[in-house]
Amino acid sequence: MIDLHTHSLFSDGVLLPSELIQRARKKGYEAIAITDHVDISNIDFVIKRIRKVCKDTNRAYKDIKCLCGVEITHVAPVLVAGLVKMARALGAQVVLLHGETSVEPVEIGSNKAAILAKVDILAHPGKITEEDAILAAKNGVCLEITSRFGHNITNGHVAMMARKAGAKLVFNTDTHLPENLCDNQSRDTILLSAGLNKNEIQSAINNSLELVKKVFVK
């Protein structure tokens, strides 16, 4: 299991980063990214601390990889590119943007701004248009299928747009609570429910693996 979208108590999760990682290890995770919500007010604070935890984790354990990430959240589209650039400069290894979901008032244009800024993953982009999905395919931005309650009601739409456009998909949990962590079987069930076939499921898994390899395979 590779999960590149989780939250600790540095944003709206409930676990210390170390406990989140340990629970993921015991669930059989191969890799996890801690991607707390950030804007200009906390991006430096969060990245600095998650980098330390991931560095210690990767030194201490051989059975799990930890990536320092962020989820840029509810930022005006005109400001997205600057924050993506800042996140990478500060050491974020995977950059997500909180997409235009059907259950939160995300500003229209956020999906496109994230894709143009070439984030790694557009998180739960439930309102994504075919035009933006085509742009995501062109820019190599992965679209997320999620297990997160509420956001997951549009998984089928995201999968359909990705298929039409040839865009990459990944699966993530958007974990906030310990019980949000998934195993491989749960992941595959959710991907099947979104309308993916077995080959598409394997492609989504491979896309996550490629993002991890970009960090750890030099």
PyRosetta script that sets phi, psi and omega in degrees:
from pyrosetta import init, pose_from_sequence

init()
pose = pose_from_sequence("MIDLHTHSLFSDGVLLPSELIQRARKKGYEAIAITDHVDISNIDFVIKRIRKVCKDTNRAYKDIKCLCGVEITHVAPVLVAGLVKMARALGAQVVLLHGETSVEPVEIGSNKAAILAKVDILAHPGKITEEDAILAAKNGVCLEITSRFGHNITNGHVAMMARKAGAKLVFNTDTHLPENLCDNQSRDTILLSAGLNKNEIQSAINNSLELVKKVFVK")
pose.set_psi(1, 126.3)
pose.set_omega(1, 173.4)
pose.set_phi(2, -116.9)
pose.set_psi(2, 126.9)
pose.set_omega(2, -174.8)
pose.set_phi(3, -132.4)
pose.set_psi(3, 111.2)
pose.set_omega(3, -173.8)
pose.set_phi(4, -109.9)
pose.set_psi(4, 29.5)
pose.set_omega(4, 176.9)
pose.set_phi(5, -153.7)
pose.set_psi(5, 94.9)
pose.set_omega(5, 178.2)
pose.set_phi(6, -141.6)
pose.set_psi(6, 161.6)
pose.set_omega(6, -176.7)
pose.set_phi(7, -129.6)
pose.set_psi(7, 138.6)
pose.set_omega(7, 175.5)
pose.set_phi(8, -107.0)
pose.set_psi(8, -172.8)
pose.set_omega(8, 178.9)
pose.set_phi(9, -74.4)
pose.set_psi(9, 1.9)
pose.set_omega(9, 171.3)
pose.set_phi(10, -75.1)
pose.set_psi(10, -9.4)
pose.set_omega(10, 166.9)
pose.set_phi(11, -134.3)
pose.set_psi(11, -113.0)
pose.set_omega(11, -176.0)
pose.set_phi(12, -110.3)
pose.set_psi(12, 17.8)
pose.set_omega(12, 169.2)
pose.set_phi(13, -81.3)
pose.set_psi(13, 176.6)
pose.set_omega(13, -176.2)
pose.set_phi(14, -115.4)
pose.set_psi(14, -8.2)
pose.set_omega(14, -174.6)
pose.set_phi(15, -107.3)
pose.set_psi(15, 146.9)
pose.set_omega(15, 165.5)
pose.set_phi(16, -57.6)
pose.set_psi(16, 147.7)
pose.set_omega(16, 177.9)
pose.set_phi(17, -51.8)
pose.set_psi(17, -42.2)
pose.set_omega(17, -178.2)
pose.set_phi(18, -64.6)
pose.set_psi(18, -37.4)
pose.set_omega(18, 178.4)
pose.set_phi(19, -71.9)
pose.set_psi(19, -37.9)
pose.set_omega(19, 176.2)
pose.set_phi(20, -58.6)
pose.set_psi(20, -45.6)
pose.set_omega(20, 179.0)
pose.set_phi(21, -63.8)
pose.set_psi(21, -43.9)
pose.set_omega(21, -178.5)
pose.set_phi(22, -64.4)
pose.set_psi(22, -41.3)
pose.set_omega(22, 178.2)
pose.set_phi(23, -65.0)
pose.set_psi(23, -37.5)
pose.set_omega(23, 176.6)
pose.set_phi(24, -64.5)
pose.set_psi(24, -42.2)
pose.set_omega(24, 177.2)
pose.set_phi(25, -56.2)
pose.set_psi(25, -48.7)
pose.set_omega(25, -176.7)
pose.set_phi(26, -68.7)
pose.set_psi(26, -18.1)
pose.set_omega(26, 177.1)
pose.set_phi(27, -88.0)
pose.set_psi(27, -5.3)
pose.set_omega(27, 177.4)
pose.set_phi(28, 95.5)
pose.set_psi(28, 15.3)
pose.set_omega(28, 179.4)
pose.set_phi(29, -63.9)
pose.set_psi(29, 140.5)
pose.set_omega(29, 171.7)
pose.set_phi(30, -90.9)
pose.set_psi(30, -31.9)
pose.set_omega(30, -178.7)
pose.set_phi(31, -153.8)
pose.set_psi(31, 146.6)
pose.set_omega(31, 177.7)
pose.set_phi(32, -142.5)
pose.set_psi(32, 139.3)
pose.set_omega(32, 171.2)
pose.set_phi(33, -111.6)
pose.set_psi(33, 133.2)
pose.set_omega(33, 173.8)
pose.set_phi(34, -96.0)
pose.set_psi(34, 116.9)
pose.set_omega(34, -168.8)
pose.set_phi(35, -128.4)
pose.set_psi(35, 65.8)
pose.set_omega(35, -177.6)
pose.set_phi(36, -65.2)
pose.set_psi(36, 154.0)
pose.set_omega(36, 179.2)
pose.set_phi(37, -63.8)
pose.set_psi(37, 133.5)
pose.set_omega(37, 178.3)
pose.set_phi(38, -139.5)
pose.set_psi(38, 153.4)
pose.set_omega(38, 163.4)
pose.set_phi(39, -139.4)
pose.set_psi(39, -162.4)
pose.set_omega(39, -176.3)
pose.set_phi(40, -65.4)
pose.set_psi(40, -21.6)
pose.set_omega(40, -174.6)
pose.set_phi(41, -74.6)
pose.set_psi(41, -26.0)
pose.set_omega(41, -172.2)
pose.set_phi(42, -135.6)
pose.set_psi(42, 3.4)
pose.set_omega(42, -172.0)
pose.set_phi(43, -60.7)
pose.set_psi(43, -40.2)
pose.set_omega(43, -179.9)
pose.set_phi(44, -70.4)
pose.set_psi(44, -41.4)
pose.set_omega(44, 179.6)
pose.set_phi(45, -60.0)
pose.set_psi(45, -49.4)
pose.set_omega(45, -175.5)
pose.set_phi(46, -67.2)
pose.set_psi(46, -49.4)
pose.set_omega(46, -176.1)
pose.set_phi(47, -62.1)
pose.set_psi(47, -42.1)
pose.set_omega(47, -179.6)
pose.set_phi(48, -57.2)
pose.set_psi(48, -42.6)
pose.set_omega(48, -175.7)
pose.set_phi(49, -78.3)
pose.set_psi(49, -39.0)
pose.set_omega(49, 178.8)
pose.set_phi(50, -69.7)
pose.set_psi(50, -33.7)
pose.set_omega(50, 175.5)
pose.set_phi(51, -58.8)
pose.set_psi(51, -41.3)
pose.set_omega(51, 179.7)
pose.set_phi(52, -63.5)
pose.set_psi(52, -45.4)
pose.set_omega(52, -179.3)
pose.set_phi(53, -63.0)
pose.set_psi(53, -44.4)
pose.set_omega(53, -179.2)
pose.set_phi(54, -65.6)
pose.set_psi(54, -39.5)
pose.set_omega(54, 178.1)
pose.set_phi(55, -60.6)
pose.set_psi(55, -45.8)
pose.set_omega(55, 178.9)
pose.set_phi(56, -65.1)
pose.set_psi(56, -41.9)
pose.set_omega(56, 179.8)
pose.set_phi(57, -61.1)
pose.set_psi(57, -46.6)
pose.set_omega(57, -177.0)
pose.set_phi(58, -69.1)
pose.set_psi(58, -22.6)
pose.set_omega(58, 175.2)
pose.set_phi(59, -81.5)
pose.set_psi(59, -34.0)
pose.set_omega(59, -173.1)
pose.set_phi(60, -85.8)
pose.set_psi(60, -32.3)
pose.set_omega(60, -173.0)
pose.set_phi(61, -121.7)
pose.set_psi(61, 144.1)
pose.set_omega(61, 177.3)
pose.set_phi(62, -105.4)
pose.set_psi(62, -9.8)
pose.set_omega(62, -173.9)
pose.set_phi(63, -98.9)
pose.set_psi(63, 1.4)
pose.set_omega(63, 177.6)
pose.set_phi(64, -148.0)
pose.set_psi(64, 143.2)
pose.set_omega(64, 173.8)
pose.set_phi(65, -106.6)
pose.set_psi(65, 136.8)
pose.set_omega(65, 178.6)
pose.set_phi(66, -115.6)
pose.set_psi(66, 129.5)
pose.set_omega(66, 179.4)
pose.set_phi(67, -113.1)
pose.set_psi(67, 137.9)
pose.set_omega(67, 174.3)
pose.set_phi(68, -85.0)
pose.set_psi(68, 121.2)
pose.set_omega(68, 179.9)
pose.set_phi(69, -136.5)
pose.set_psi(69, -178.8)
pose.set_omega(69, 174.3)
pose.set_phi(70, -145.2)
pose.set_psi(70, 154.8)
pose.set_omega(70, 167.2)
pose.set_phi(71, -118.4)
pose.set_psi(71, 103.5)
pose.set_omega(71, 177.0)
pose.set_phi(72, -68.2)
pose.set_psi(72, 126.8)
pose.set_omega(72, -163.9)
pose.set_phi(73, -133.7)
pose.set_psi(73, 128.3)
pose.set_omega(73, 175.7)
pose.set_phi(74, 52.8)
pose.set_psi(74, 40.8)
pose.set_omega(74, 176.0)
pose.set_phi(75, -99.5)
pose.set_psi(75, 138.2)
pose.set_omega(75, 179.1)
pose.set_phi(76, -55.1)
pose.set_psi(76, 136.5)
pose.set_omega(76, -177.2)
pose.set_phi(77, -50.7)
pose.set_psi(77, -36.6)
pose.set_omega(77, -178.3)
pose.set_phi(78, -66.0)
pose.set_psi(78, -18.5)
pose.set_omega(78, -178.0)
pose.set_phi(79, -99.1)
pose.set_psi(79, -7.2)
pose.set_omega(79, -172.4)
pose.set_phi(80, -62.1)
pose.set_psi(80, -48.6)
pose.set_omega(80, -175.6)
pose.set_phi(81, -58.8)
pose.set_psi(81, -40.4)
pose.set_omega(81, 178.9)
pose.set_phi(82, -64.3)
pose.set_psi(82, -39.1)
pose.set_omega(82, 179.9)
pose.set_phi(83, -73.4)
pose.set_psi(83, -35.0)
pose.set_omega(83, 175.3)
pose.set_phi(84, -61.6)
pose.set_psi(84, -46.1)
pose.set_omega(84, 178.8)
pose.set_phi(85, -61.5)
pose.set_psi(85, -42.0)
pose.set_omega(85, 179.1)
pose.set_phi(86, -64.6)
pose.set_psi(86, -43.1)
pose.set_omega(86, -179.2)
pose.set_phi(87, -59.0)
pose.set_psi(87, -44.8)
pose.set_omega(87, 179.9)
pose.set_phi(88, -66.9)
pose.set_psi(88, -39.6)
pose.set_omega(88, 179.3)
pose.set_phi(89, -64.6)
pose.set_psi(89, -32.7)
pose.set_omega(89, 179.7)
pose.set_phi(90, -79.5)
pose.set_psi(90, -11.0)
pose.set_omega(90, 175.5)
pose.set_phi(91, 112.4)
pose.set_psi(91, 10.7)
pose.set_omega(91, 175.6)
pose.set_phi(92, -65.7)
pose.set_psi(92, 130.1)
pose.set_omega(92, -177.7)
pose.set_phi(93, -92.5)
pose.set_psi(93, -17.6)
pose.set_omega(93, 174.7)
pose.set_phi(94, -145.4)
pose.set_psi(94, 129.1)
pose.set_omega(94, -175.5)
pose.set_phi(95, -117.7)
pose.set_psi(95, 123.0)
pose.set_omega(95, 176.0)
pose.set_phi(96, -113.1)
pose.set_psi(96, 156.6)
pose.set_omega(96, 167.0)
pose.set_phi(97, -125.2)
pose.set_psi(97, 138.5)
pose.set_omega(97, 178.5)
pose.set_phi(98, -67.6)
pose.set_psi(98, 105.2)
pose.set_omega(98, -173.7)
pose.set_phi(99, -72.8)
pose.set_psi(99, 176.3)
pose.set_omega(99, -179.7)
pose.set_phi(100, -77.8)
pose.set_psi(100, 88.2)
pose.set_omega(100, -179.8)
pose.set_phi(101, -86.2)
pose.set_psi(101, 161.7)
pose.set_omega(101, -179.4)
pose.set_phi(102, -82.2)
pose.set_psi(102, -5.1)
pose.set_omega(102, -174.3)
pose.set_phi(103, -115.7)
pose.set_psi(103, 5.1)
pose.set_omega(103, 176.2)
pose.set_phi(104, -140.7)
pose.set_psi(104, 153.2)
pose.set_omega(104, -176.3)
pose.set_phi(105, -82.2)
pose.set_psi(105, 61.9)
pose.set_omega(105, 178.3)
pose.set_phi(106, -74.7)
pose.set_psi(106, 137.3)
pose.set_omega(106, -176.9)
pose.set_phi(107, -61.6)
pose.set_psi(107, 132.8)
pose.set_omega(107, 175.7)
pose.set_phi(108, -60.2)
pose.set_psi(108, 135.7)
pose.set_omega(108, -176.9)
pose.set_phi(109, 101.5)
pose.set_psi(109, -7.6)
pose.set_omega(109, -179.7)
pose.set_phi(110, -66.5)
pose.set_psi(110, -41.4)
pose.set_omega(110, 179.0)
pose.set_phi(111, -58.0)
pose.set_psi(111, -49.9)
pose.set_omega(111, -177.6)
pose.set_phi(112, -63.9)
pose.set_psi(112, -41.7)
pose.set_omega(112, -179.8)
pose.set_phi(113, -61.1)
pose.set_psi(113, -41.2)
pose.set_omega(113, 179.2)
pose.set_phi(114, -64.9)
pose.set_psi(114, -41.9)
pose.set_omega(114, -178.7)
pose.set_phi(115, -66.8)
pose.set_psi(115, -42.7)
pose.set_omega(115, 178.6)
pose.set_phi(116, -64.2)
pose.set_psi(116, -32.7)
pose.set_omega(116, 178.1)
pose.set_phi(117, -80.4)
pose.set_psi(117, -4.4)
pose.set_omega(117, 177.6)
pose.set_phi(118, 59.2)
pose.set_psi(118, 51.2)
pose.set_omega(118, 168.2)
pose.set_phi(119, -61.0)
pose.set_psi(119, 164.7)
pose.set_omega(119, 176.8)
pose.set_phi(120, -75.9)
pose.set_psi(120, -43.1)
pose.set_omega(120, -176.1)
pose.set_phi(121, -137.3)
pose.set_psi(121, 132.2)
pose.set_omega(121, 170.0)
pose.set_phi(122, -94.3)
pose.set_psi(122, 109.8)
pose.set_omega(122, -171.8)
pose.set_phi(123, -76.0)
pose.set_psi(123, 136.3)
pose.set_omega(123, 176.6)
pose.set_phi(124, 28.7)
pose.set_psi(124, 64.2)
pose.set_omega(124, -175.9)
pose.set_phi(125, -85.8)
pose.set_psi(125, 62.7)
pose.set_omega(125, -168.7)
pose.set_phi(126, -59.5)
pose.set_psi(126, -23.7)
pose.set_omega(126, -179.3)
pose.set_phi(127, -101.0)
pose.set_psi(127, 18.0)
pose.set_omega(127, -174.2)
pose.set_phi(128, -62.4)
pose.set_psi(128, 139.2)
pose.set_omega(128, 178.1)
pose.set_phi(129, -92.7)
pose.set_psi(129, 163.6)
pose.set_omega(129, 176.8)
pose.set_phi(130, -63.0)
pose.set_psi(130, -37.7)
pose.set_omega(130, 178.7)
pose.set_phi(131, -59.6)
pose.set_psi(131, -45.4)
pose.set_omega(131, -179.9)
pose.set_phi(132, -71.3)
pose.set_psi(132, -32.2)
pose.set_omega(132, 176.4)
pose.set_phi(133, -65.2)
pose.set_psi(133, -38.5)
pose.set_omega(133, 176.3)
pose.set_phi(134, -63.3)
pose.set_psi(134, -41.0)
pose.set_omega(134, 177.9)
pose.set_phi(135, -65.1)
pose.set_psi(135, -38.1)
pose.set_omega(135, 176.9)
pose.set_phi(136, -62.2)
pose.set_psi(136, -41.8)
pose.set_omega(136, 177.8)
pose.set_phi(137, -61.8)
pose.set_psi(137, -42.9)
pose.set_omega(137, -179.4)
pose.set_phi(138, -64.6)
pose.set_psi(138, -37.8)
pose.set_omega(138, -175.2)
pose.set_phi(139, -94.5)
pose.set_psi(139, 1.6)
pose.set_omega(139, 177.7)
pose.set_phi(140, 71.4)
pose.set_psi(140, 26.0)
pose.set_omega(140, 179.4)
pose.set_phi(141, -90.3)
pose.set_psi(141, 129.1)
pose.set_omega(141, 179.0)
pose.set_phi(142, -82.3)
pose.set_psi(142, 138.3)
pose.set_omega(142, 174.6)
pose.set_phi(143, -98.4)
pose.set_psi(143, 140.5)
pose.set_omega(143, -170.9)
pose.set_phi(144, -98.4)
pose.set_psi(144, 130.8)
pose.set_omega(144, 162.5)
pose.set_phi(145, -96.7)
pose.set_psi(145, 130.2)
pose.set_omega(145, -170.3)
pose.set_phi(146, -123.1)
pose.set_psi(146, 151.3)
pose.set_omega(146, 171.9)
pose.set_phi(147, -92.8)
pose.set_psi(147, -3.0)
pose.set_omega(147, -174.3)
pose.set_phi(148, -67.4)
pose.set_psi(148, 126.1)
pose.set_omega(148, -179.9)
pose.set_phi(149, -57.3)
pose.set_psi(149, 136.6)
pose.set_omega(149, -177.7)
pose.set_phi(150, 93.0)
pose.set_psi(150, -64.8)
pose.set_omega(150, 177.9)
pose.set_phi(151, -61.3)
pose.set_psi(151, -29.4)
pose.set_omega(151, -173.2)
pose.set_phi(152, -75.5)
pose.set_psi(152, -7.0)
pose.set_omega(152, -178.1)
pose.set_phi(153, -69.3)
pose.set_psi(153, -17.1)
pose.set_omega(153, 179.7)
pose.set_phi(154, -107.5)
pose.set_psi(154, 15.7)
pose.set_omega(154, 178.3)
pose.set_phi(155, -55.6)
pose.set_psi(155, -40.5)
pose.set_omega(155, -178.8)
pose.set_phi(156, -63.0)
pose.set_psi(156, -40.4)
pose.set_omega(156, 178.2)
pose.set_phi(157, -65.4)
pose.set_psi(157, -44.9)
pose.set_omega(157, 179.6)
pose.set_phi(158, -60.4)
pose.set_psi(158, -44.2)
pose.set_omega(158, 179.7)
pose.set_phi(159, -62.6)
pose.set_psi(159, -41.5)
pose.set_omega(159, -179.6)
pose.set_phi(160, -65.0)
pose.set_psi(160, -43.8)
pose.set_omega(160, 179.2)
pose.set_phi(161, -64.3)
pose.set_psi(161, -40.0)
pose.set_omega(161, 179.5)
pose.set_phi(162, -64.2)
pose.set_psi(162, -41.2)
pose.set_omega(162, -179.3)
pose.set_phi(163, -64.9)
pose.set_psi(163, -44.0)
pose.set_omega(163, 179.1)
pose.set_phi(164, -61.3)
pose.set_psi(164, -40.0)
pose.set_omega(164, -172.8)
pose.set_phi(165, -90.5)
pose.set_psi(165, -14.5)
pose.set_omega(165, -173.7)
pose.set_phi(166, 75.8)
pose.set_psi(166, 25.9)
pose.set_omega(166, -179.9)
pose.set_phi(167, -83.5)
pose.set_psi(167, 153.4)
pose.set_omega(167, 179.1)
pose.set_phi(168, -77.6)
pose.set_psi(168, 143.5)
pose.set_omega(168, 174.0)
pose.set_phi(169, -114.9)
pose.set_psi(169, 150.6)
pose.set_omega(169, 168.6)
pose.set_phi(170, -135.5)
pose.set_psi(170, 159.5)
pose.set_omega(170, 174.2)
pose.set_phi(171, -110.4)
pose.set_psi(171, 132.6)
pose.set_omega(171, 173.6)
pose.set_phi(172, -140.2)
pose.set_psi(172, 163.9)
pose.set_omega(172, -177.3)
pose.set_phi(173, -97.9)
pose.set_psi(173, -23.4)
pose.set_omega(173, -172.4)
pose.set_phi(174, 55.4)
pose.set_psi(174, 44.7)
pose.set_omega(174, -175.7)
pose.set_phi(175, -62.3)
pose.set_psi(175, 132.9)
pose.set_omega(175, 170.8)
pose.set_phi(176, -121.5)
pose.set_psi(176, -29.8)
pose.set_omega(176, -177.7)
pose.set_phi(177, -120.7)
pose.set_psi(177, 155.8)
pose.set_omega(177, 180.0)
pose.set_phi(178, -53.5)
pose.set_psi(178, -38.3)
pose.set_omega(178, -176.9)
pose.set_phi(179, -74.0)
pose.set_psi(179, -6.5)
pose.set_omega(179, 177.5)
pose.set_phi(180, -77.2)
pose.set_psi(180, -19.8)
pose.set_omega(180, 179.8)
pose.set_phi(181, -63.3)
pose.set_psi(181, 141.9)
pose.set_omega(181, -175.7)
pose.set_phi(182, -113.1)
pose.set_psi(182, 161.4)
pose.set_omega(182, 167.0)
pose.set_phi(183, -107.3)
pose.set_psi(183, 177.8)
pose.set_omega(183, -176.3)
pose.set_phi(184, -61.5)
pose.set_psi(184, -38.3)
pose.set_omega(184, -178.4)
pose.set_phi(185, -65.3)
pose.set_psi(185, -43.0)
pose.set_omega(185, 178.3)
pose.set_phi(186, -64.3)
pose.set_psi(186, -41.7)
pose.set_omega(186, 177.0)
pose.set_phi(187, -56.4)
pose.set_psi(187, -49.6)
pose.set_omega(187, -176.3)
pose.set_phi(188, -65.2)
pose.set_psi(188, -35.8)
pose.set_omega(188, 178.1)
pose.set_phi(189, -63.9)
pose.set_psi(189, -42.3)
pose.set_omega(189, -179.9)
pose.set_phi(190, -67.4)
pose.set_psi(190, -40.0)
pose.set_omega(190, 178.6)
pose.set_phi(191, -66.3)
pose.set_psi(191, -40.2)
pose.set_omega(191, 175.1)
pose.set_phi(192, -62.0)
pose.set_psi(192, -41.2)
pose.set_omega(192, -179.9)
pose.set_phi(193, -64.9)
pose.set_psi(193, -26.8)
pose.set_omega(193, 177.4)
pose.set_phi(194, -78.6)
pose.set_psi(194, -6.9)
pose.set_omega(194, 176.9)
pose.set_phi(195, 101.8)
pose.set_psi(195, 8.5)
pose.set_omega(195, 179.7)
pose.set_phi(196, -80.3)
pose.set_psi(196, 143.8)
pose.set_omega(196, 172.9)
pose.set_phi(197, -90.3)
pose.set_psi(197, 179.2)
pose.set_omega(197, -173.8)
pose.set_phi(198, -62.2)
pose.set_psi(198, -38.6)
pose.set_omega(198, 179.0)
pose.set_phi(199, -67.3)
pose.set_psi(199, -38.3)
pose.set_omega(199, 179.1)
pose.set_phi(200, -69.3)
pose.set_psi(200, -35.6)
pose.set_omega(200, 175.9)
pose.set_phi(201, -62.4)
pose.set_psi(201, -45.4)
pose.set_omega(201, 179.2)
pose.set_phi(202, -64.1)
pose.set_psi(202, -36.5)
pose.set_omega(202, 177.5)
pose.set_phi(203, -63.7)
pose.set_psi(203, -41.5)
pose.set_omega(203, 178.5)
pose.set_phi(204, -62.6)
pose.set_psi(204, -41.6)
pose.set_omega(204, 177.4)
pose.set_phi(205, -63.0)
pose.set_psi(205, -44.1)
pose.set_omega(205, 179.8)
pose.set_phi(206, -63.8)
pose.set_psi(206, -35.6)
pose.set_omega(206, 179.1)
pose.set_phi(207, -63.8)
pose.set_psi(207, -39.6)
pose.set_omega(207, 175.6)
pose.set_phi(208, -64.7)
pose.set_psi(208, -43.0)
pose.set_omega(208, 179.8)
pose.set_phi(209, -60.7)
pose.set_psi(209, -39.7)
pose.set_omega(209, 179.5)
pose.set_phi(210, -63.3)
pose.set_psi(210, -37.4)
pose.set_omega(210, 177.6)
pose.set_phi(211, -65.3)
pose.set_psi(211, -36.8)
pose.set_omega(211, 177.3)
pose.set_phi(212, -68.5)
pose.set_psi(212, -42.7)
pose.set_omega(212, -178.7)
pose.set_phi(213, -62.9)
pose.set_psi(213, -32.8)
pose.set_omega(213, 178.8)
pose.set_phi(214, -59.7)
pose.set_psi(214, -29.3)
pose.set_omega(214, -179.1)
pose.set_phi(215, -87.9)
pose.set_psi(215, -42.3)
pose.set_omega(215, -169.0)
pose.set_phi(216, -103.1)
pose.set_psi(216, -13.8)
pose.set_omega(216, 178.4)
pose.set_phi(217, -111.0)
pose.set_psi(217, 109.4)
pose.set_omega(217, -177.6)
pose.set_phi(218, -102.6)
pose.dump_pdb("model.pdb")
